[in-house]
Amino acid sequence: MPARTDLTARDTGRPARPGRGWRRAALGAAALLSTAGALAAGTAPAQAYSPDPKVGAVYRSTSTCPCHGGALTDPYGGTTFARDPGGYAVKLELTQGSSFVGKVEFHPKDETLRVYDTKNDSDTFYVHIAYVSGRTTHDLGTYTAPGTAAVVDRMTKDFDIPEGAGVDISVYDDARLTDYIGGARGTGGAVA
């Protein structure tokens, strides 16, 4: 009888390595559970606004500030800009229909970005900020207010931007920054 060549360790009577199959199965199951746990633990992406909120911009030269009231008034505490000679402040108000969705402010005095989400609607918006000094654009990142159960979620970020630099603020409806809502950029941007 010819010798068989398709035998496994068990077929030949040699002892198999104990636990090898169980170890592979356990590692595979652990990897699968780890991936599933990571997906389940991650927060679901925010819903996209549809239609996008409208963005209204309010600009103030901060050379003659403090500035408040008038167009800087809103249902969530209003906005006050401090005096900063040569600075140019901007406030962006996001509305959808009759709802005030949020606001974004750039304060030249301390080179501060403030983002407010004023509607608990399982959505958020993303604010990208950059400045131009000389002929170089400096990306400062993308920011959003934290999503909590509070009536108003706010985030404040201080920067070190050179005096007189142009500041570009762009508001997006998605984290990938592909759905542009509005902003203050270029000659319509803020000045630190």
PyMOL commands that set and color helices and strands:
alter all, ss='L'
color gray80, all
select helices_A, chain A and resi 20-41+62-64+70-72+186-188
alter helices_A, ss='H'
color red, helices_A
select strands_A, chain A and resi 54-61+88-96+99-107+112-117+126-133+136-143+153-158+166-172+180-184+190-191
alter strands_A, ss='S'
color yellow, strands_A
deselect
rebuild
show_as cartoon
